[in-house]
Amino acid sequence: MHAVHHHFMQIALLLAMRNLGQTWPNPAVGALVVKNGQIVGQGCTQPGGRPHAETLALAQAGERAKRATLYVTLEPCSHQGETPPCTDAIIKAKIAQVIVACNDPNPRVNGEGIARLRSAGIEVIENVCHGQAREINRGFISVMERKRPYIALKMATSLDGKMTGGKDRWITGERARAYGHMLRSYYDAIATGIGTVLMDDPLLTCRLPGLEDRSPIRIVFDREKRLPKHSKLIQTSQEIPLWQMDAALDKALVQLAEKGITRLLVEAGQGLSTAFLQSKMVDRIYWFRAPTVIGEQGMPAFSSAFSPFIRIDQKYLQPDTLDILECSPAL
C-alpha cells in the first residue's frame, strides 16, 4: 500500500503547486478523494486561500466519498475560521481513511485535526511524502514558526560576480529571464530597493504568456519615500498592488508576515541584496550567471562576503547557468 499512497499523494502535491503564490495567507494544499483505486474528487486551495482543497475534493466526489480515502498534503484544519473546519466536512462525508503528508504548524491546528479525525473512527496515516509537502509550504511554515516570510534572493551576474544597470541591465539571456518570470508566479510578493527603481524603473510583474494574472504583490523598500510618481510601479498600482516599506528590514519582514505574506522573492541591487544576506534571513538563492566577464567597470553583486550556502541544484538555461543555493540548515 505504500506505493499506492505515494502515487496518489504525488498527484495531490501537483495540485497543491497549482496555486502556489496565490493562496496567501493560507497554505497551498492539494486533496484527492480515491475510491476503489479511482480518483473521484480533487481540489486545491483557491486564490485568496478559500475554498480549501478538501472542501472542493469532497464536493466533487459527492456520495462517492463514503468509505473512500482522502489524500491531503497538509493536515486538515480543525478550527472555525471564515469557513467551517475541514475535519467536520470529512467526518460528515463518511471518509474511511485520510492520508496526510505533513502536520499543520498553525497552533490552532497542529495535531488537533488528526486527533479529531481519529476520534471519529477515521484511520489516519501520516507523513506520506512529508519532505515534499513541507517544501511546498515552507512559506506558511516560516510564518508560523519564525514570524517572517520564507525569503528567496534572485540575482543575475557575470562569471566574475558583477552586475550592471541602465543600458546594460540584461546580463542573462531570454531563457534565464523567462525562468525568472516563472519564479515570480510562485511567490506571494516580490521586493526591490528604491535604488533599483530609480535606476531601472522595473515593472516587477510576471509576463509569461498565460501567467500574466499571477503577478505577485510588489514591494519597494523606500525608507526616505523617494518612489517617483511617474514610475512604472506607481502607474500600474491600480492593476497590481504596490506596497512601500519604510521600516527597518527585520521589522518590515514581521509586518509583511502580519499582512499575510508567506513567500518573498527579492530582486534588488547591491545594497538591499547585501542587507538581506547580512541579516541571515535568506533561505534560498537563485543565482543566474551569464558566460561573460565584465571586469572592473562592473558593480559587484554584494558589498561584503556572506555565509556560505549549499548548492542543491543546477540548471543550464543556455547560454546561462542557474545555481540554486540553500541556507543550511534548511527550515
Secondary structure as the mmCIF struct_conf table of DSSP 4:
data_model
#
loop_
_struct_conf.conf_type_id
_struct_conf.id
_struct_conf.beg_label_comp_id
_struct_conf.beg_label_asym_id
_struct_conf.beg_label_seq_id
_struct_conf.end_label_comp_id
_struct_conf.end_label_asym_id
_struct_conf.end_label_seq_id
HELX_RH_AL_P HELX_RH_AL_P1 HIS A 2 MET A 17
TURN_TY1_P TURN_TY1_P1 ARG A 18 GLN A 22
BEND BEND1 THR A 23 THR A 23
TURN_TY1_P TURN_TY1_P2 TRP A 24 PRO A 25
BEND BEND2 ASN A 26 ASN A 26
STRN STRN1 GLY A 30 LYS A 35
TURN_TY1_P TURN_TY1_P3 ASN A 36 GLY A 37
STRN STRN2 GLN A 38 CYS A 44
HELX_LH_PP_P HELX_LH_PP_P1 THR A 45 GLN A 46
TURN_TY1_P TURN_TY1_P4 PRO A 47 GLY A 48
BEND BEND3 GLY A 49 GLY A 49
BEND BEND4 PRO A 51 PRO A 51
HELX_RH_AL_P HELX_RH_AL_P2 ALA A 53 ALA A 61
HELX_RH_3T_P HELX_RH_3T_P1 GLY A 62 ALA A 65
TURN_TY1_P TURN_TY1_P5 LYS A 66 ARG A 67
STRN STRN3 THR A 69 VAL A 72
BEND BEND5 THR A 73 LEU A 74
HELX_LH_PP_P HELX_LH_PP_P2 GLU A 75 CYS A 77
BEND BEND6 HIS A 79 HIS A 79
BEND BEND7 GLY A 81 THR A 83
HELX_RH_AL_P HELX_RH_AL_P3 CYS A 86 LYS A 92
TURN_TY1_P TURN_TY1_P6 ALA A 93 LYS A 94
STRN STRN4 GLN A 97 VAL A 100
BEND BEND8 ALA A 101 CYS A 102
TURN_TY1_P TURN_TY1_P7 PRO A 107 GLY A 111
HELX_RH_AL_P HELX_RH_AL_P4 GLU A 112 SER A 119
TURN_TY1_P TURN_TY1_P8 ALA A 120 GLY A 121
STRN STRN5 GLU A 123 ILE A 125
TURN_TY1_P TURN_TY1_P9 VAL A 128 CYS A 129
HELX_RH_AL_P HELX_RH_AL_P5 HIS A 130 ILE A 136
TURN_TY1_P TURN_TY1_P10 ASN A 137 ASN A 137
HELX_RH_AL_P HELX_RH_AL_P6 ARG A 138 ARG A 146
BEND BEND9 LYS A 147 ARG A 148
STRN STRN6 TYR A 150 THR A 157
TURN_TY1_P TURN_TY1_P11 LEU A 159 ASP A 160
BEND BEND10 GLY A 161 GLY A 161
STRN STRN7 LYS A 162 MET A 163
HELX_RH_3T_P HELX_RH_3T_P2 GLY A 166 ASP A 168
BEND BEND11 THR A 172 THR A 172
HELX_RH_AL_P HELX_RH_AL_P7 GLU A 174 SER A 185
TURN_TY1_P TURN_TY1_P12 TYR A 186 TYR A 186
BEND BEND12 ASP A 188 ASP A 188
STRN STRN8 ALA A 189 GLY A 193
HELX_RH_AL_P HELX_RH_AL_P8 ILE A 194 ASP A 200
BEND BEND13 LEU A 208 LEU A 208
TURN_TY1_P TURN_TY1_P13 PRO A 209 GLY A 210
HELX_RH_3T_P HELX_RH_3T_P3 GLU A 212 ARG A 214
HELX_LH_PP_P HELX_LH_PP_P3 SER A 215 PRO A 216
STRN STRN9 ILE A 217 PHE A 221
TURN_TY1_P TURN_TY1_P14 ARG A 223 GLU A 224
TURN_TY1_P TURN_TY1_P15 LYS A 229 HIS A 230
BEND BEND14 SER A 231 SER A 231
HELX_RH_AL_P HELX_RH_AL_P9 LYS A 232 GLN A 235
TURN_TY1_P TURN_TY1_P16 THR A 236 GLU A 239
BEND BEND15 ILE A 240 ILE A 240
STRN STRN10 LEU A 242 MET A 245
BEND BEND16 ALA A 247 ALA A 247
HELX_RH_AL_P HELX_RH_AL_P10 LEU A 249 GLU A 258
TURN_TY1_P TURN_TY1_P17 LYS A 259 GLY A 260
STRN STRN11 ARG A 263 GLU A 267
HELX_RH_AL_P HELX_RH_AL_P11 GLN A 270 GLN A 278
TURN_TY1_P TURN_TY1_P18 SER A 279 LYS A 280
STRN STRN12 ARG A 284 ARG A 289
BEND BEND17 PRO A 291 PRO A 291
TURN_TY1_P TURN_TY1_P19 GLU A 296 GLN A 297
BEND BEND18 GLY A 298 GLY A 298
STRN STRN13 MET A 299 PRO A 300
BEND BEND19 ALA A 301 ALA A 301
BEND BEND20 SER A 303 SER A 304
STRN STRN14 ILE A 310 LEU A 317
TURN_TY1_P TURN_TY1_P20 GLN A 318 PRO A 319
STRN STRN15 ASP A 320 GLU A 326
BEND BEND21 SER A 328 PRO A 329
#
